[in-house]
Amino acid sequence: MNPLLPSPSELFRTVLTVSELNNMTRRLLESSWPLLWIKGEISNLKCYPSGHWYFSLKDTDAQVRCVIFSHKNRYLGWEPKDGIQAEVLATVTLYEPRGDFQLNVESIRRAGLGELFEAFEKLKAKLELAGLFDPATKKALPAFPRQIGIVTSPETAALHDVLTTLRRRMPSIPVIIYPAPVQGKTAAAGIAQAIQAANRRSECDVLILCRGGGSIEDLWAFNEEVVANAIAASAIPLVSGIGHEIDFTIADFVADRRAPTPTAAAEMVSRDRQELNQHINGQQLRLHRALRNLIERTMQRLDILSHRLIYPGDRIRQQMLQLQHLSDRLYKTCGYQLDKKQWRLLELQQRIVARRPDLDRFEQQLQQTDLRFRNGYMQYFAIRELQLQHARTLLAQLNPQSVLERGYSITYTQAGTIVSDSQQLRADERIQVKFAHGSCDARVDDTTDF
């Protein structure tokens, strides 16, 4: 049972939509079949503006729809046509929107070229594993080569294109041609020997390996291991310009740079004379402008410095004039400040005068006040003296001693209480009698009320 599909019992109980059915069928096909090589005749080929190709692959009894997308057919080295026998490496799938059974093509080759493609891929994998494709090993191209070498056949049209391009772009660069066959059984060895000879002679700064377009069989010499090893061992930077842009060879992967065409290889190793002249003219113009601006700025600075440069006597006179000017300003400032202070002092004096007390009047008022105080003081004490004398007289009159002097006495009980009423006393009670001079103790015989 396929794990991508529900069980038969579940499918029986489920009602699928058409989209679900097509989706399940597509997943079943893609998971059940690996990449396959299928052989057949191309028919109904249609190339859309998007770059995708649609065609049918058929034999005498059946046909199947095929599609190869633009990113997969971009580097195809030949042009498919209706009626050509081809082999496709494809995935079996289903185009869901229409329910069409189709092949998604990964690669396509003409029938009978399978062995060449297999050998190409095998050698490519081997050399890649050996590090011949490593970008770190690629040598930089010289910016201005003094001499250019070309490894190719003198009879090929590609050589004419390369020479024409070099003469147009930089006719002053010498060119050395290292003849080598570019097609046939001995071509690979001849190409390798030409590259080795160029390195032994060490006459050139860069090499171009070029050949015009052709079929895979025509270009097979550039897929040989001996050529790849010669390119990798070259001490001179090498640019490959083999076939057309869609043609890829082992030499392209090993070379320091790959050009899509021989003409592009010539452009890659040479600088355009017109562009260089324009660049030099532009640099010369910028240099001229920079020097002119520098000279003008220097002249302007010289003028400024010349104005600043003064004869010492003139400088001393200027400084004396400045000193005199400062002295005048100081004198004026001091005079102004002095006048300001004098006016302020006068103002304060006027304020003091306006607020000074009348001392004569105050002194007269003080004398009058003192006189009034003295008179009042004497009058006050005289009145007090009279009051004191009157009080003394009253006191003398009220003094018990004076009464006693007239023959009276004061009687006290034993408790010390003055006796003013006979009712205070009892018979046989002892009393004390005080006289003006002295006192005596007595006993009460009897009391009488009046």
DONU-217982 format. One record per residue (C-alpha): residue number from 0; chain; x, y, z negated. Coordinates in steps of 0.25 Angstrom, whole numbers. Each point is the difference from the previous one (the first is absolute). Layout:
+-----+------+-------+-------+-------+
: pos : unit :     x :     y :     z :
+-----+------+-------+-------+-------+
: NUM :    A :     X :     Y :     Z :
...
+-----+------+-------+-------+-------+
END
This chain:
+-----+------+-------+-------+-------+
: pos : unit :     x :     y :     z :
+-----+------+-------+-------+-------+
:   0 :    A :     0 :     0 :     0 :
:   1 :    A :     5 :    14 :     4 :
:   2 :    A :     2 :     8 :   -13 :
:   3 :    A :    -4 :    13 :     8 :
:   4 :    A :   -14 :    -6 :     2 :
:   5 :    A :   -11 :    -3 :   -10 :
:   6 :    A :    -4 :   -15 :    -1 :
:   7 :    A :   -10 :    -6 :    10 :
:   8 :    A :   -11 :     0 :   -11 :
:   9 :    A :     2 :    15 :    -3 :
:  10 :    A :     0 :     3 :    15 :
:  11 :    A :   -13 :    -8 :     2 :
:  12 :    A :    -7 :     8 :   -11 :
:  13 :    A :     6 :    14 :     5 :
:  14 :    A :    -6 :     8 :    11 :
:  15 :    A :    12 :     7 :     7 :
:  16 :    A :     0 :    13 :     8 :
:  17 :    A :     7 :     0 :    14 :
:  18 :    A :    11 :     8 :    -6 :
:  19 :    A :     2 :   -10 :   -11 :
:  20 :    A :     0 :   -11 :    10 :
:  21 :    A :    11 :     7 :     9 :
:  22 :    A :     8 :     4 :   -12 :
:  23 :    A :     1 :   -14 :    -6 :
:  24 :    A :     3 :    -6 :    14 :
:  25 :    A :    11 :    10 :     2 :
:  26 :    A :     6 :    -4 :   -13 :
:  27 :    A :    -1 :   -14 :     3 :
:  28 :    A :     7 :     1 :    13 :
:  29 :    A :    11 :     8 :    -5 :
:  30 :    A :     3 :    -9 :   -12 :
:  31 :    A :    -1 :   -13 :     8 :
:  32 :    A :     9 :     3 :    12 :
:  33 :    A :    14 :     6 :    -1 :
:  34 :    A :     7 :     8 :    11 :
:  35 :    A :    -1 :    -8 :    13 :
:  36 :    A :     7 :     1 :    13 :
:  37 :    A :   -11 :    -1 :    11 :
:  38 :    A :     2 :    -1 :    15 :
:  39 :    A :    -9 :     5 :    11 :
:  40 :    A :    -2 :     9 :    11 :
:  41 :    A :    -3 :    15 :    -2 :
:  42 :    A :   -13 :     6 :     5 :
:  43 :    A :    -9 :    12 :    -2 :
:  44 :    A :    12 :     8 :    -6 :
:  45 :    A :    -5 :    14 :    -5 :
:  46 :    A :    10 :    10 :    -5 :
:  47 :    A :    -7 :    11 :    -9 :
:  48 :    A :     5 :    14 :    -2 :
:  49 :    A :     2 :    -4 :   -15 :
:  50 :    A :    11 :   -10 :     5 :
:  51 :    A :    -7 :   -12 :    -3 :
:  52 :    A :    -1 :   -11 :    10 :
:  53 :    A :   -12 :    -9 :     2 :
:  54 :    A :     0 :   -13 :     9 :
:  55 :    A :    -4 :   -14 :     2 :
:  56 :    A :     9 :   -12 :    -1 :
:  57 :    A :    -6 :   -11 :     9 :
:  58 :    A :     3 :   -14 :     6 :
:  59 :    A :    -8 :    -8 :     9 :
:  60 :    A :   -10 :    -4 :   -10 :
:  61 :    A :    -1 :    11 :   -11 :
:  62 :    A :     3 :    14 :    -3 :
:  63 :    A :     2 :     8 :   -13 :
:  64 :    A :     0 :    15 :    -3 :
:  65 :    A :    13 :     6 :    -4 :
:  66 :    A :     4 :    14 :    -6 :
:  67 :    A :    14 :     5 :    -2 :
:  68 :    A :     1 :    14 :    -8 :
:  69 :    A :     9 :    11 :     4 :
:  70 :    A :    10 :    -1 :   -11 :
:  71 :    A :     3 :   -15 :     5 :
:  72 :    A :     0 :     3 :    15 :
:  73 :    A :     9 :    12 :    -1 :
:  74 :    A :    13 :    -7 :     2 :
:  75 :    A :    -4 :   -10 :    10 :
:  76 :    A :    10 :    -2 :    11 :
:  77 :    A :    -9 :    -3 :    11 :
:  78 :    A :   -14 :     5 :     5 :
:  79 :    A :   -11 :   -11 :     0 :
:  80 :    A :    -9 :    -1 :    12 :
:  81 :    A :   -12 :    -8 :     3 :
:  82 :    A :     3 :   -14 :     6 :
:  83 :    A :    14 :    -1 :    -8 :
:  84 :    A :     2 :   -12 :    -8 :
:  85 :    A :     4 :     4 :   -14 :
:  86 :    A :     2 :    -6 :   -14 :
:  87 :    A :    -6 :     8 :   -12 :
:  88 :    A :     3 :    -2 :   -15 :
:  89 :    A :   -13 :     3 :    -6 :
:  90 :    A :    -9 :    -1 :   -12 :
:  91 :    A :   -14 :    -7 :     2 :
:  92 :    A :   -11 :     9 :    -5 :
:  93 :    A :   -14 :     6 :     2 :
:  94 :    A :    -3 :    14 :     3 :
:  95 :    A :   -12 :     2 :   -10 :
:  96 :    A :    -8 :    11 :     7 :
:  97 :    A :    -3 :    -8 :    12 :
:  98 :    A :     3 :   -14 :    -5 :
:  99 :    A :    10 :    -2 :    11 :
: 100 :    A :    11 :   -11 :    -2 :
: 101 :    A :    13 :     6 :     4 :
: 102 :    A :    15 :    -1 :    -2 :
: 103 :    A :     8 :    12 :    -7 :
: 104 :    A :    13 :    -1 :     8 :
: 105 :    A :    13 :     3 :    -8 :
: 106 :    A :    10 :    -2 :    12 :
: 107 :    A :    -2 :    -4 :    15 :
: 108 :    A :    10 :    -5 :    10 :
: 109 :    A :     0 :    -6 :    14 :
: 110 :    A :    -2 :   -15 :     1 :
: 111 :    A :    13 :    -7 :     1 :
: 112 :    A :     8 :    11 :    -8 :
: 113 :    A :    -2 :    -7 :   -14 :
: 114 :    A :    14 :    -5 :    -1 :
: 115 :    A :     6 :    13 :     3 :
: 116 :    A :    -8 :     7 :   -10 :
: 117 :    A :     3 :   -11 :   -10 :
: 118 :    A :    15 :     1 :     3 :
: 119 :    A :    -2 :    16 :    -2 :
: 120 :    A :    -7 :    -1 :   -13 :
: 121 :    A :    10 :   -11 :    -5 :
: 122 :    A :    12 :     8 :     3 :
: 123 :    A :    -6 :    13 :    -5 :
: 124 :    A :    -3 :    -7 :   -14 :
: 125 :    A :    15 :    -5 :     0 :
: 126 :    A :     6 :    13 :     3 :
: 127 :    A :    -9 :     8 :    -9 :
: 128 :    A :     4 :   -10 :   -12 :
: 129 :    A :    15 :     2 :     4 :
: 130 :    A :    -2 :    15 :    -2 :
: 131 :    A :     2 :     5 :    14 :
: 132 :    A :   -13 :     8 :     0 :
: 133 :    A :     3 :     7 :   -14 :
: 134 :    A :    -1 :    15 :     2 :
: 135 :    A :    11 :     2 :   -10 :
: 136 :    A :    10 :    -6 :    10 :
: 137 :    A :    -4 :    10 :    11 :
: 138 :    A :    10 :    10 :     5 :
: 139 :    A :    -3 :    14 :     2 :
: 140 :    A :     1 :     6 :    14 :
: 141 :    A :    10 :    11 :     2 :
: 142 :    A :    -7 :    14 :     2 :
: 143 :    A :    10 :     4 :    11 :
: 144 :    A :     6 :   -12 :     7 :
: 145 :    A :    13 :     3 :     7 :
: 146 :    A :    -2 :   -12 :    10 :
: 147 :    A :   -12 :   -10 :     2 :
: 148 :    A :     1 :   -14 :     4 :
: 149 :    A :   -11 :    -8 :     8 :
: 150 :    A :    -1 :   -15 :     0 :
: 151 :    A :    -8 :    -4 :    12 :
: 152 :    A :     0 :    -5 :    14 :
: 153 :    A :     5 :    10 :    10 :
: 154 :    A :   -11 :    -4 :    10 :
: 155 :    A :   -12 :     3 :   -10 :
: 156 :    A :    -9 :    11 :     2 :
: 157 :    A :     0 :     3 :   -15 :
: 158 :    A :    15 :     4 :     1 :
: 159 :    A :    -4 :    11 :    10 :
: 160 :    A :   -11 :     5 :    -9 :
: 161 :    A :    10 :     1 :   -12 :
: 162 :    A :    11 :     7 :     8 :
: 163 :    A :   -10 :    10 :     6 :
: 164 :    A :    -5 :     3 :   -14 :
: 165 :    A :    14 :     2 :    -6 :
: 166 :    A :     4 :     9 :    12 :
: 167 :    A :   -13 :     8 :    -2 :
: 168 :    A :     2 :     1 :   -16 :
: 169 :    A :    15 :     1 :    -1 :
: 170 :    A :     8 :    -2 :    13 :
: 171 :    A :    13 :     3 :    -8 :
: 172 :    A :     0 :   -13 :    -7 :
: 173 :    A :     9 :   -11 :     7 :
: 174 :    A :    -7 :   -13 :     2 :
: 175 :    A :     6 :   -14 :     1 :
: 176 :    A :    -7 :   -12 :     6 :
: 177 :    A :     2 :   -14 :    -6 :
: 178 :    A :    -5 :    -9 :    11 :
: 179 :    A :    -8 :   -12 :    -5 :
: 180 :    A :   -11 :    -9 :     7 :
: 181 :    A :   -14 :     3 :    -7 :
: 182 :    A :    -7 :   -12 :     6 :
: 183 :    A :     3 :   -14 :     2 :
: 184 :    A :     6 :   -12 :    -8 :
: 185 :    A :    14 :     7 :    -1 :
: 186 :    A :    -6 :    13 :    -4 :
: 187 :    A :     1 :    -1 :   -15 :
: 188 :    A :    14 :    -4 :     0 :
: 189 :    A :     4 :    11 :    10 :
: 190 :    A :    -8 :    11 :    -9 :
: 191 :    A :     7 :    -5 :   -13 :
: 192 :    A :    14 :     1 :     8 :
: 193 :    A :    -3 :    14 :     5 :
: 194 :    A :    -3 :     5 :   -15 :
: 195 :    A :    12 :    -7 :    -5 :
: 196 :    A :     9 :     7 :    11 :
: 197 :    A :    -6 :    13 :    -3 :
: 198 :    A :     4 :    -2 :   -15 :
: 199 :    A :    14 :    -4 :     3 :
: 200 :    A :     2 :    12 :     9 :
: 201 :    A :    -6 :     9 :   -10 :
: 202 :    A :    -2 :    11 :    11 :
: 203 :    A :   -14 :     4 :    -4 :
: 204 :    A :    -8 :     6 :   -12 :
: 205 :    A :   -13 :    -7 :     3 :
: 206 :    A :    -5 :   -12 :     9 :
: 207 :    A :   -13 :    -1 :     8 :
: 208 :    A :    -5 :   -14 :     3 :
: 209 :    A :   -10 :     1 :    11 :
: 210 :    A :    -9 :    -7 :    10 :
: 211 :    A :   -12 :     3 :     8 :
: 212 :    A :   -14 :    -7 :    -3 :
: 213 :    A :    -3 :   -14 :     3 :
: 214 :    A :    -7 :   -13 :    -4 :
: 215 :    A :     4 :    -7 :   -13 :
: 216 :    A :     9 :    -9 :     9 :
: 217 :    A :     7 :    11 :     6 :
: 218 :    A :     3 :     6 :   -13 :
: 219 :    A :     4 :   -13 :    -7 :
: 220 :    A :    15 :     3 :     0 :
: 221 :    A :    -2 :    11 :   -10 :
: 222 :    A :    -7 :   -11 :    -9 :
: 223 :    A :    13 :    -8 :    -1 :
: 224 :    A :     7 :    -2 :   -13 :
: 225 :    A :    14 :     3 :     6 :
: 226 :    A :    -5 :    14 :     4 :
: 227 :    A :    -6 :     3 :   -13 :
: 228 :    A :    13 :    -4 :    -7 :
: 229 :    A :     8 :     9 :     9 :
: 230 :    A :    -9 :    12 :    -3 :
: 231 :    A :     1 :    -3 :   -15 :
: 232 :    A :    15 :    -1 :     1 :
: 233 :    A :     2 :    13 :     8 :
: 234 :    A :     7 :    11 :    -7 :
: 235 :    A :    -6 :    10 :    10 :
: 236 :    A :   -14 :     4 :    -3 :
: 237 :    A :    -9 :    -6 :    11 :
: 238 :    A :   -14 :     4 :     5 :
: 239 :    A :    -9 :   -10 :     7 :
: 240 :    A :    -8 :     5 :    12 :
: 241 :    A :    -6 :   -13 :     6 :
: 242 :    A :   -13 :    -1 :     8 :
: 243 :    A :   -12 :     8 :    -3 :
: 244 :    A :    -6 :     5 :   -13 :
: 245 :    A :    -8 :   -13 :    -2 :
: 246 :    A :    12 :    -9 :     2 :
: 247 :    A :     7 :    -4 :   -12 :
: 248 :    A :    13 :    -9 :    -1 :
: 249 :    A :     9 :    -5 :   -10 :
: 250 :    A :    11 :    10 :     4 :
: 251 :    A :   -10 :    11 :    -4 :
: 252 :    A :    -1 :    -5 :   -14 :
: 253 :    A :    15 :    -1 :    -1 :
: 254 :    A :     4 :    13 :     6 :
: 255 :    A :     3 :    12 :    -8 :
: 256 :    A :   -12 :     8 :     7 :
: 257 :    A :   -11 :    -5 :    10 :
: 258 :    A :    -4 :     9 :    11 :
: 259 :    A :   -13 :    -4 :     7 :
: 260 :    A :     6 :     2 :    14 :
: 261 :    A :    14 :     2 :     6 :
: 262 :    A :    -3 :    14 :     3 :
: 263 :    A :    -4 :     2 :   -15 :
: 264 :    A :    13 :    -7 :    -4 :
: 265 :    A :     8 :    11 :     8 :
: 266 :    A :    -8 :    11 :    -7 :
: 267 :    A :     3 :    -6 :   -13 :
: 268 :    A :    15 :     0 :     1 :
: 269 :    A :     1 :    13 :     7 :
: 270 :    A :    -3 :    14 :    -4 :
: 271 :    A :    -8 :     9 :    10 :
: 272 :    A :     9 :    11 :     6 :
: 273 :    A :   -12 :    10 :     1 :
: 274 :    A :    -4 :    -3 :   -14 :
: 275 :    A :    14 :     2 :    -5 :
: 276 :    A :     2 :    12 :     8 :
: 277 :    A :   -13 :     6 :    -6 :
: 278 :    A :     4 :    -4 :   -14 :
: 279 :    A :    14 :     6 :     2 :
: 280 :    A :    -6 :    13 :     6 :
: 281 :    A :   -10 :     0 :   -12 :
: 282 :    A :    11 :    -2 :   -10 :
: 283 :    A :     9 :    10 :     7 :
: 284 :    A :   -12 :    10 :     0 :
: 285 :    A :    -2 :    -3 :   -15 :
: 286 :    A :    15 :     2 :    -3 :
: 287 :    A :     0 :    13 :     8 :
: 288 :    A :   -12 :     5 :    -8 :
: 289 :    A :     6 :    -5 :   -13 :
: 290 :    A :    14 :     7 :     3 :
: 291 :    A :    -8 :    13 :     5 :
: 292 :    A :    -8 :     0 :   -13 :
: 293 :    A :    12 :    -2 :    -9 :
: 294 :    A :     8 :    11 :     8 :
: 295 :    A :   -12 :     9 :    -2 :
: 296 :    A :    -1 :    -3 :   -15 :
: 297 :    A :    15 :     2 :    -2 :
: 298 :    A :    -1 :    13 :     7 :
: 299 :    A :   -12 :     5 :    -8 :
: 300 :    A :     7 :    -5 :   -13 :
: 301 :    A :    13 :     8 :     5 :
: 302 :    A :    -8 :    13 :     2 :
: 303 :    A :    -6 :    -2 :   -14 :
: 304 :    A :    14 :    -2 :    -6 :
: 305 :    A :     5 :    12 :     7 :
: 306 :    A :   -10 :     8 :    -6 :
: 307 :    A :     3 :    -5 :   -13 :
: 308 :    A :    15 :     3 :     2 :
: 309 :    A :     3 :    14 :    -6 :
: 310 :    A :    13 :     8 :    -1 :
: 311 :    A :     4 :     0 :   -15 :
: 312 :    A :     0 :    15 :     0 :
: 313 :    A :   -14 :     1 :     5 :
: 314 :    A :    -4 :   -11 :   -10 :
: 315 :    A :     6 :     8 :   -11 :
: 316 :    A :    -7 :    13 :     4 :
: 317 :    A :   -13 :    -8 :     1 :
: 318 :    A :     2 :    -6 :   -14 :
: 319 :    A :     3 :    14 :    -5 :
: 320 :    A :   -12 :     6 :     6 :
: 321 :    A :    -8 :   -12 :    -6 :
: 322 :    A :     7 :     3 :   -13 :
: 323 :    A :    -4 :    15 :     1 :
: 324 :    A :   -14 :    -4 :     3 :
: 325 :    A :    -1 :    -9 :   -12 :
: 326 :    A :     6 :    11 :    -8 :
: 327 :    A :   -10 :    10 :     4 :
: 328 :    A :   -11 :   -10 :    -2 :
: 329 :    A :     5 :    -3 :   -14 :
: 330 :    A :     1 :    15 :    -3 :
: 331 :    A :   -14 :     3 :     4 :
: 332 :    A :    -5 :   -12 :    -7 :
: 333 :    A :     7 :     4 :   -13 :
: 334 :    A :    -5 :    14 :     2 :
: 335 :    A :   -14 :    -5 :     2 :
: 336 :    A :     1 :    -8 :   -12 :
: 337 :    A :     5 :    11 :    -9 :
: 338 :    A :   -11 :     9 :     5 :
: 339 :    A :   -10 :   -10 :    -3 :
: 340 :    A :     5 :    -2 :   -14 :
: 341 :    A :     1 :    15 :    -3 :
: 342 :    A :   -15 :     1 :     4 :
: 343 :    A :    -3 :   -11 :    -9 :
: 344 :    A :     7 :     6 :   -11 :
: 345 :    A :    -7 :    13 :     2 :
: 346 :    A :   -13 :    -7 :     0 :
: 347 :    A :     3 :    -7 :   -13 :
: 348 :    A :     5 :    13 :    -6 :
: 349 :    A :   -13 :     7 :     4 :
: 350 :    A :    -8 :   -12 :    -6 :
: 351 :    A :     8 :     2 :   -13 :
: 352 :    A :    -2 :    14 :    -1 :
: 353 :    A :   -15 :    -1 :     3 :
: 354 :    A :    -1 :   -11 :   -11 :
: 355 :    A :     9 :     7 :   -11 :
: 356 :    A :    -7 :     3 :   -13 :
: 357 :    A :    -2 :    14 :    -6 :
: 358 :    A :    10 :    -1 :   -12 :
: 359 :    A :    -2 :    14 :    -5 :
: 360 :    A :   -15 :    -2 :    -1 :
: 361 :    A :     2 :   -14 :    -6 :
: 362 :    A :     9 :     6 :   -10 :
: 363 :    A :    -9 :    11 :    -4 :
: 364 :    A :   -11 :   -11 :    -1 :
: 365 :    A :     9 :    -8 :    -9 :
: 366 :    A :     3 :    11 :    -9 :
: 367 :    A :   -15 :     3 :    -1 :
: 368 :    A :    -3 :   -14 :    -3 :
: 369 :    A :    11 :    -1 :   -10 :
: 370 :    A :    -5 :    12 :    -7 :
: 371 :    A :   -14 :    -5 :     0 :
: 372 :    A :     5 :   -13 :    -5 :
: 373 :    A :     8 :     6 :   -12 :
: 374 :    A :   -12 :     9 :    -4 :
: 375 :    A :   -10 :   -12 :     1 :
: 376 :    A :    10 :    -8 :    -8 :
: 377 :    A :     2 :    10 :   -11 :
: 378 :    A :   -15 :     3 :     0 :
: 379 :    A :    -2 :   -15 :    -1 :
: 380 :    A :     9 :    -2 :   -11 :
: 381 :    A :    -5 :    12 :    -8 :
: 382 :    A :   -14 :    -6 :     1 :
: 383 :    A :     5 :   -14 :    -4 :
: 384 :    A :     8 :     7 :   -12 :
: 385 :    A :   -13 :     6 :    -5 :
: 386 :    A :    -8 :   -13 :     2 :
: 387 :    A :    11 :    -7 :    -8 :
: 388 :    A :     0 :    10 :   -11 :
: 389 :    A :   -16 :    -2 :    -1 :
: 390 :    A :     2 :   -15 :     0 :
: 391 :    A :    10 :     1 :   -11 :
: 392 :    A :    -9 :     9 :    -8 :
: 393 :    A :   -11 :   -10 :     2 :
: 394 :    A :     9 :   -11 :    -4 :
: 395 :    A :     4 :     6 :   -12 :
: 396 :    A :   -14 :     3 :    -4 :
: 397 :    A :    -3 :   -15 :     2 :
: 398 :    A :    12 :    -6 :    -6 :
: 399 :    A :    -4 :    -8 :   -12 :
: 400 :    A :    13 :     5 :    -7 :
: 401 :    A :    -5 :    14 :     0 :
: 402 :    A :   -13 :    -5 :    -7 :
: 403 :    A :     7 :    -7 :   -10 :
: 404 :    A :     8 :    12 :    -3 :
: 405 :    A :   -13 :     7 :    -4 :
: 406 :    A :    -2 :   -11 :   -11 :
: 407 :    A :    -7 :   -11 :     8 :
: 408 :    A :     4 :   -14 :     0 :
: 409 :    A :    -3 :   -13 :     8 :
: 410 :    A :    -5 :   -13 :    -6 :
: 411 :    A :     4 :   -13 :     6 :
: 412 :    A :    -5 :   -14 :    -3 :
: 413 :    A :     9 :   -11 :    -2 :
: 414 :    A :    -2 :    -4 :    14 :
: 415 :    A :     6 :    14 :     4 :
: 416 :    A :   -14 :     5 :     5 :
: 417 :    A :    -3 :    15 :    -3 :
: 418 :    A :   -12 :     1 :    -9 :
: 419 :    A :   -10 :    11 :     4 :
: 420 :    A :   -12 :    -6 :    -7 :
: 421 :    A :    -2 :    -5 :   -14 :
: 422 :    A :    -8 :   -12 :     5 :
: 423 :    A :    14 :    -5 :     6 :
: 424 :    A :     4 :    -2 :   -15 :
: 425 :    A :    -4 :   -10 :   -11 :
: 426 :    A :     2 :     0 :   -15 :
: 427 :    A :    14 :    -4 :    -4 :
: 428 :    A :     6 :     1 :    14 :
: 429 :    A :    14 :     5 :     1 :
: 430 :    A :     2 :    12 :     9 :
: 431 :    A :    12 :     9 :     4 :
: 432 :    A :    -1 :    15 :     0 :
: 433 :    A :     9 :     8 :     8 :
: 434 :    A :     3 :    15 :    -4 :
: 435 :    A :     8 :    11 :     8 :
: 436 :    A :    12 :    -5 :    -8 :
: 437 :    A :     0 :   -14 :    -4 :
: 438 :    A :   -11 :   -11 :    -3 :
: 439 :    A :    -6 :    -8 :   -11 :
: 440 :    A :    -7 :   -13 :    -3 :
: 441 :    A :   -14 :     0 :    -7 :
: 442 :    A :   -11 :    -9 :    -4 :
: 443 :    A :   -15 :     3 :     3 :
: 444 :    A :    -9 :     1 :   -12 :
: 445 :    A :   -12 :     4 :     7 :
: 446 :    A :    -6 :     6 :    13 :
: 447 :    A :   -10 :    11 :     1 :
: 448 :    A :    -8 :     3 :    12 :
: 449 :    A :    -3 :    15 :     3 :
+-----+------+-------+-------+-------+
END
